[in-house]
Amino acid sequence: MLRKHYLTGILGLLLATALTSCLKDSCETSTTYIRLDPVRITATELRKDIKPEAARPLKDAGKIYVYEGYLIINEPEQGLHIIDNRNPKSPVPVSFVPIPGNIDMAIRNNILYADSWVDLVMFNIEDPANPKFTGRVQDAFPNFGVDPVLGITVTYKESEVTESIPSCDQGGIVFFRGQELWMQSADAAVRFSSNSGSKVGAPGGTTVGVGGSTARFTITENHLYTVDNANLRVFNLLNATEPKLANTVNIGWDIETIYPYDNKLFIGGMSGMRIYDATDPESPKFLSNFQHARACDPVVAQGNRAYVTLREGTVCEGFNNQLDVLDITDVTQPKLIKTYPLHRPIGLSITGEILMICESDQGLKVFNAKDDQAIDKNLLQHLDEFDAFDIIALEKESLAIITGKNGIYQYDYSNPKKLQRLSVLNIAK
């Protein structure tokens, strides 16, 4: 399945490719194609009443978020699990909020903001066991596949077809037939086989949560920032249950993640890290762009350092697996300090001198990052008994929360050379 935040970029690329033509008058060839048939839902289906439910088994784990002792776990495109995590040794599931198409979330002053395909929905979670739906912003996230008659394209169903192609204009790598999207299978195997799977400042009186390094939602003060693959959107939250879109900033292409730090927005993309100044929260100003080889790219920052992981992947079309350490003393000119080779790194966190990096099927690595030039020589611990995709590290509690293929793992890292496992929330088989 292709996730929704890749659809616009993928389809834009495909349209450009589909415009190629042939010099011959006619041709015919037998070719194998990957056909992607759009899967749609109607606006009525999308916007039916959302009724929170009792806690239920976790069937898949996406992004995670921490708020006031509670852990929020996204089950991709299904909704949000709310976990009472005030005792990390014994987390207690308390409710499930079914949200079709949900991937990201953020919380401010007990109001949870979440995406639901093209909409933004809000819930009051003052009582986490009984969340209350409080509103919806329709079409907050415009999507290439929105059709007023046919409905909202939420994914594509893939099938392989071999047939004779009667004309050259349909014999390229990519082409459309009506509402169907076709690709030559060899190219599709390279580009589209993936299933893709902070520290926040706030003024007095405002309580916000903490997201992981793969987040596309973040909140600073009275504003929600969201990114898709090309745009940064700013929502004013002064009326918490009726957020207003204050600005849409085109920030290029291939955008993946957003991370707030010190009135700055660090935005990770497949081709580089962008830094925006959010001093004027509704008018983020571009400061700089650090370019790197094409790869998937989460980023975190602390002090005058930024840490960027690059990961190979079919969606990212890259072959780099590494950690880049950047000097951001001058945020208008980030400078590469050193690059370290890694194994398919994804999420990461930095708290004080402790840098933790998720390395997919090789688990979690814990480093002392005090010496920029010798991070690899200061490996404190390697937890390799589980897959690791993203992490939230809470410095005050010395608590690391890690998402993996088989569950959510919690560790006490007060001794970073010997992390102590506190609990596991298993994914139901």
DRENFIMAR-126260 format. One record per residue: z, x, y of N, C-alpha, C in turn; residue in three letters. Coordinates in steps of 0.1 Angstrom, whole numbers, plus 5000, padded with zeros to 4 digits. Each point is the difference from the previous one (the first is absolute). Last residue first. Example, Ala and Ser with C-alpha at 12.3 -4.5 7.8 and 13.67 -1.06 7.14 Angstrom:
507151284978500050095011500849925011SER/499950034943500049915012500050095012ALA/
//
This chain:
517249934894498850034992499349874995LYS/503350135045499949934988498650024993ALA/502850355032498949905000499849934987ILE/504750225020498950014992498949905002ASN/504050265027499549875000498750004992LEU/504450355002498649984998499749855000VAL/504250395018499549874993498550004999SER/502750395013501049895002499649884993LEU/499250574997499449874999501149895001ARG/500050505022500749924990499349865000GLN/498550545013500049865004500749924989LEU/500050515014500349924988500149865004LYS/499050335032499650084988500249924987LYS/501249835044498650004998499550084988PRO/504549725013499750144995498550014997ASN/501149615018500950085008500150144995SER/497249604986499550135002501050085009TYR/499549544965500950065010499550155002ASP/496849584982500750124998500950045012TYR/496649594973500950035012500950124996GLN/495049724986501150094996500850035012TYR/496349624979500650055012501250084997ILE/495649904966501149945006500450075014GLY/496250104969500949924991501249945007ASN/496750285022499249914992500849904992LYS/502350195045499250064989499349904992GLY/503150125049499249904992499250084989THR/504950105027498750054996499349894992ILE/504450145035499549894993498550034997ILE/504950275015498550014999499649884991ALA/504550165032499549914989498450015001LEU/504150165028499450104990499449924988SER/501849815042500549974987499750104989GLU/498550065045501449975001500649974987LYS/495350075003500850125002501549985000GLU/495849764975500949965010501150115002LEU/494749944980501250084999500949965012ALA/495549814970500849985012501350084998ILE/494850004975501450035001500549965013ILE/495549974961500550005013501550015000ASP/497550074960498949975009500450005015PHE/501250194945500549975013498949985010ALA/501450014942499050005011500649975013ASP/503150224961499349875004498950035010PHE/502850354981500149904989499449865004GLU/500850445025498649984994500049894989ASP/502750265044500249894991498749964994LEU/502150465025498749934996500449894990HIS/502550345041500049924988498749934998GLN/500750345033501449984996500149924987LEU/496350355027500149884992501449984995LEU/497850355030501349935001500049874994ASN/496250285005500950094993501449945001LYS/496349795021499850004985501050094993ASP/500049985047500549874994499850004985ILE/499450355038500450024986500549874994ALA/498550065046499150094993500450024985GLN/502549745033498649944999499150084991ASP/505449944999499050115002498649954998ASP/503449694994500550075012499050115004LYS/500249654963498850025009500450085012ALA/501549894946500650035013498950055009ASN/499249644958499950145006501050015011PHE/498549684954500950015011500050145005VAL/496749644969500550135003500850005013LYS/498249624959500550035014500450155000LEU/496249784964501349975005500350045015GLY/495950024971500950124998501449975007GLN/496249705001500550014986500850124998ASP/499549915050499449914990500650014986SER/501950225039498850074994499449914988GLU/503549995047499649934988498750064995CYS/504150225032498649974999499749944986ILE/504050175040499849944987498649954999MET/503550345031498649944999499849964986LEU/504350175034499649954987498749935000ILE/502850175037499250114994499449964987GLU/501249615032500650135002499150114994GLY/498149614984501349985006500750135001THR/494949774985500750125005501249955007ILE/495949824962501149975010500650145004SER/495349744972500950115002501149965011LEU/495449834963501049985010500950125002GLY/496250114973499849885007501149995011ILE/497350404967501149955007499749875007PRO/497850324963499749865004501249945008ARG/500950474988499449924990499949865005HIS/500050475031500949914992499149934990LEU/499950455039499449924990501149924992PRO/500350165052500550034987499349914990TYR/499550215054499649914990500550044987THR/501450095056499750054986499649884991LYS/500249995049500850114998499750064986ILE/497149705038500450024986500850124999LEU/499849685044499550134994500550014986LYS/499149615044500750044988499450124994PRO/499849795048499350104993500850044987GLN/501549675031498649995003499150104992THR/504849984998499449894992498549985004VAL/503450425000499149945010499249894992ASP/503150174974500750035013499249955011THR/499249984951499749905010500850025012ILE/498250264952500950025012499549905010ASP/499549974944499450015014501150025010LEU/498650024944501150015009499550025014VAL/497949804951499850075012501249995009ASP/498849954944500949965011499650095012LEU/496849824955500850115008501049935009GLN/495349944969501449964997500950105006ASN/494449835002501150095005501449944996ASN/495349834996500350094989501250095003PHE/497549485017500450145002500450074988GLY/498749525012498950094998500450145002GLU/502549565001500050105011498950104999CYS/500549664967499849935012500050105012VAL/500850184957498649955001499849925013THR/503550424997499949864995498649945003GLY/503950445011498749964996500049864995GLU/503450205038499849964986498649974996ARG/503850225040498649974997499949984985LEU/504249995039499650034987498549954999THR/503550185041498949914996499650044986VAL/504050065042499650044986499049904995TYR/502250215050499449894993499650054986ALA/503550175043499250024988499549874995ARG/503350105036498750055004499150034988ASN/503849644995500150115010498650045004GLY/499249734962501450025003500050125010GLN/496449634969500350105010501550015003ALA/495749834962501349975006500350115010VAL/495549764970500650105009501449965004VAL/495449914961501249965007500650115009PRO/495049934976500850085009501249935006ASP/495250084964501049905004501250075007CYS/495250235004500949974989501049895005ALA/495950385019500249854997500949984988ARG/500750425033499049964990500349864996ALA/501850095047500150084988498949954991HIS/502049985056499049964989500250094988GLN/502949795044499950124991499149974988PHE/500849805053499549974986499950134993ASN/502549755048499350114992499649954987SER/501749725037500450135004499250114993LEU/499749445015499650104991500450145005PHE/502549535011499050095005499850114990LYS/501949455003500150134994498950095005PRO/502149555017498850075003500150154994SER/503549674998498949924998498650065003GLU/504450235005499849954986498849914998PRO/501250425030499649875004499649924987ASP/501350404988501049985011499749865008THR/497850234960500449865001501149975011ALA/495950384982501249985008500249855002ASP/497350264958499949915012501450005007TYR/496950304960501349985007499749925013ILE/497550124948499949975014501449975006ARG/497550264955501249945006499849985014MET/496050034959500950075009501249925004GLY/496449874969499450125005500950075010SER/501249594977499350084990499550135005MET/504249795026498749954995499450094990GLY/504949865030499350084990498749934996GLY/503550025044499149914992499250094991ILE/504649985034499350094992499149924990PHE/502649905049499549944988499150114993LEU/504350025038498750044996499749924987LYS/504350015023499049945009498650044997ASN/503450164970500250055014498949945010ASP/498749884953501150105002499950045015TYR/497649664957500550015014501050125001PRO/495549874968501450044999500550035014TYR/495649784966500650025014501550034998ILE/494850004970501449985001500550025014THR/495249994985500849974988501449965003GLU/494450055021501550015003500749954988ILE/495050075012500750054988501550015001ASP/497249995046499649944987501050074989TRP/500549915056499150074992499849934987GLY/502849825034500450144998499250084990ILE/500549535035499150064989500450154999ASN/503149585017499550135003499150064989VAL/502449525021499450064989499250125004THR/504449665020498950105001499450034986ASN/503349665008500050065013498850095002ALA/501749564969499250124999499850055014LEU/504349724984498749995007499350134999LYS/504149694972499550135005498649985006PRO/504149694987498649975005499550135005GLU/504449984983499349924990498649965005THR/502950285027499950064987499249924990ALA/499750095052500349884993499850024985ASN/499550385021501149955008500349854996LEU/496750344982500949924992501249955009LEU/494450195001501349995008500949904993ASN/495950324979500649875002501350005008PHE/495350324988501350005006500449855002VAL/496350334969500349875007501550005004ARG/495750354984501549995002500249885008LEU/495650154967500649955012501550015000ASN/496750124964499450045013500749965012ALA/501349914953499250124999499350055012ASN/504449725006499149984989499150135000ASP/505249905021498750065000499249954988VAL/504549865036499349994987498750085000THR/505149905028498750075000499449994986TYR/503949735034499550034986498650075001LEU/504449965037498649994996499750034986HIS/504150045030499649865000498549984995ASN/502750444987500549915010499549864999GLU/497550254967500850085010500349915011THR/497849974946500649945012500750105008ILE/495849964960501250075004500549935013THR/496150004955500849925010501150095005PHE/497250154966499049965010500649915010ARG/502050404962500049875007498849985009ALA/501750374969498749944998499949865007THR/504050285000498950085006498649944998SER/504549685000499650134994498850065007GLY/503849685025499050004990499750134994GLY/504249725027499450134997498949984989VAL/502549645040500150074987499250134999GLY/502649735043498850014993500250074987VAL/502749755045500150064987498750004992THR/502349965054498849984991500250084987THR/503150025036499949854997498849974992GLY/499850455027501249934997499749854998GLY/495850294992501049995011501249934994PRO/496750314969500149865006501150005010ALA/496750344964500949995011500049855005GLY/498950244950499649915010501150005012VAL/497850284953501249995009499649925012LYS/498750024950499750035015501249985009SER/484649524847501349985003500350085012GLY/495649944978500950035012501349935000SER/496150044969500749875002501050015011ASN/495150284988501450005002500649865002SER/495350144994500749974988501549995002SER/495950105030500749875001500849974987PHE/497150415011500649955013500949884999ARG/497750234962500550105009500849955011VAL/497749724970501150074993500650105008ALA/496349765017501249925000501250074993ALA/495750194999500650025013501349925001ASP/497549954961500450145001500750035013ALA/498049574991501350024994500550155001SER/497149725037499750074988501350054993GLN/500249565029500050145001499650074988MET/500449485029499650084988500050155004TRP/501949475016499850145004499850084988LEU/499449455016500450104990499750145006GLU/498949565019501450035003500550114990GLN/494949995007500849885004501450055003GLY/498250374983499249894996500849885003ARG/500050565016500549864999499049914994PHE/500950574995499349895006500749874998PHE/500050594991500849885003499049895006VAL/498350424983501350014995500849875001ILE/494949935000500850105006501350014993GLY/496249684995500250104990500850125005GLY/498249585021501249984993500350104989GLN/496350025029501149975010501249964993ASP/495950094977500750125004501249975009CYS/498249654961499650055013500950125005SER/500549754957498649995003499550065013PRO/503750104959500149985015498549995005ILE/502649934950498950055007500149965014SER/504550064971498849915001498950085007GLU/505749994984498850084998498749915001THR/505649995015498849934997498950104999VAL/505849935004498950104999498849924995GLU/504549845031499449994987498850105000SER/504849835031499050104997499449974986GLU/502449735044500050014986498850094995LYS/503049985049498749994993500250014985TYR/503249825045499750114991498649984994THR/501749725034501250074998499850124991VAL/497349635035499850104989501250084999THR/499649505021500450135002499850094988ILE/497049545013501450044999500250155003GLY/496049695003500250044987501550044998LEU/498549855043499649904990500550044986VAL/500750285039500649865003499749904990PRO/500750534991498849915003500649865002ASP/501650564995500449865004498749925003VAL/500550494985499649894991500549865004GLY/501050425024498549994999499649884992PHE/504649995027499550064988498549984999ASN/504649995036498749964997499450084989PRO/505049885014499350124995498649964996PHE/502849685018500650115007499250134996ALA/499649504989498950105002500550115009ASP/503549645001498849994992499050105005GLN/505449974999499050045010498750004992VAL/505049754991498850074995499150035012ARG/505749854985498749995008498950084994GLY/504649934982500249965014498749995008THR/502749994948498750025006500149955015PHE/504250184970499449885005498750035007LYS/503650214958499150025012499449875004PRO/504150134969499349875004499250025012ASN/502650354981499949924988499249875003ALA/501250305035499050064991499749924987PRO/501849875050500549984986498950054991ASP/498850085040501450015003500849984988GLU/495050015008500750054989501550025003ILE/495249745018501350035004500850044987ASN/494550045009501149934993501350055006PHE/494149995008501450045004501049924992MET/494350185000501049904997501450055003VAL/494350095009501350065002501149894998LEU/494550034981501149955008501250095001ASP/496050054972499650025014501149955010VAL/501650094952498650025002499750025015TRP/504349984999499649914990498549985001SER/504450345019498749965000499749914988ASP/504850065028499250054988498649955002ALA/505450045023498649995003499150054989TYR/505449825011499150084991498649965004LEU/505049975025498749944999499150104992ILE/504550115014500049904989498749924999ASN/500450375031501049905003499949884991ASN/496250294989500750025013501049885002ARG/496350254960501149915003500750045014ILE/495150044965501050075009501049905005ALA/495450094961501149925006500850095010MET/495149954963500950075010501149905006ASP/496849854966500050154997501150075009ILE/498049464983500950095007499950144995ASN/497749574986499350105007500950105007GLY/502249544990498750044995499450115008PRO/505149884991499150025012498750044995ILE/505349834983498650014996499150005012PRO/505250164992499249935010498550014996VAL/505250054975498650045000499349915010PHE/505550184989499049895003498650074999SER/504150234988500649875005498949905003VAL/501450494969498949915006500649875004PRO/502750474997500049864995498849935006VAL/502150544988499249915008499949874994PRO/503150434993499949874994499249905009SER/500950455012500250024986499849874992LYS/499850025048498850054994500150034985PRO/502349665035500550094990498850064992ASN/498949735034501250065007500750084990ARG/495849734996500150144996501250075007ASN/497349514987501250045006500350154995ASP/495049775004501150064991501250035008ILE/495049714999501150045009501250044991ILE/494249954996501349994993501150055010HIS/494849805009501150105003501249964992LEU/494349904992501149975009501150115000GLY/495249984981500849894995501149965009GLN/496950385004499249885002500749874994GLU/502450454987498749995007499349874998PRO/505150085004499249994987498649975005GLU/504350245028498749924999499550004986ASN/505250055020498950064991498849915000ILE/505050125028498849904999498950074992ILE/505750065008498750064996499049894998LEU/505050055029499149924991498750084998TYR/503650135030500550004987499249924990GLY/498650035046501449965000500549984985GLU/495150124998500649935012501449964997TYR/495250284980501449995000500549945013VAL/495350034966500550005013501549974999TYR/495050124970501449975001500450015014ILE/495149924968500850075010501449955001LYS/497949894956499150065010500950075010GLY/500349824946500750045012499050065010ALA/500449614956499350125006500750045013ASP/501949664973498850034991499250125005LYS/505349785003499050085008498950044990LEU/503349554996499750134995498950075009PRO/502949635024499250004988499750144996ARG/503349665036499550134995499349994987ALA/499949565029501050084994499450144996ALA/497349775038500549964987501250094996GLU/496949805047500750114993500649954987PRO/495749795025501449974996500650114993LYS/495649865033500650114993501449964997ILE/495349705011501450035002500550114991ASP/494850005011501049904994501450055002LYS/495750235012501049955010500949894995ARG/496350214975500850115006501249955007LEU/496949694982500850064990500950115005GLU/497149795030501149914996500850064989THR/496250225015501050015010501249914996ALA/497050174960499849925012501250035010THR/498050374964500949895001499849925013ILE/497050374965500449945013501249904998ARG/496850444979501049904996500649955013VAL/495050254988501249985008500949894994PRO/496950364973500049865005501249975008ASP/497150454983501349965005499949865006LEU/497350364964499949885009501449965004ARG/497350464981501349945001499949885010ILE/495950234970500749985012501449944998TYR/495250264976501349944997500850005014THR/494449994989501250075005501349934997THR/494250044995501149944993501350095004SER/495349895029500750104992501249934993THR/495349955036500949934990500650114991GLU/497049925051500550084989500849914991CYS/496650015049500749934989500450104990SER/498150155041499949855002500849924990ASP/501550505017499149944991499949855003LYS/503250295021498650015006499049934992LEU/505349865005499150084992498750005007CYS/505449945019498849934995499150104993SER/505549905020499050094997498849934994THR/504349805013498949995009498950104997LEU/504349964977499049904996498849995009ALA/503850295009499250054989498949904996THR/503149875033499250115005499150064989ALA/503049674988499049945008499050115005LEU/503950124976498949954992498949945008LEU/503850175022499350114994498849944991LEU/503049695019499250075010499250114995GLY/502949784971498849925002499250065012LEU/504050224988499150004989498749935003ILE/503649975031499450145000498950014989GLY/502549605002499250015012499350145000THR/503049904965498849924999499150025012LEU/504550184989498950094998498749925002TYR/504349805002499950095011498950104998HIS/501149674966499449945012499850105011LYS/499850144948501049955009499449965014ARG/497750014950500050075013501049945009LEU/499850024944500049925012500050095012MET/
//
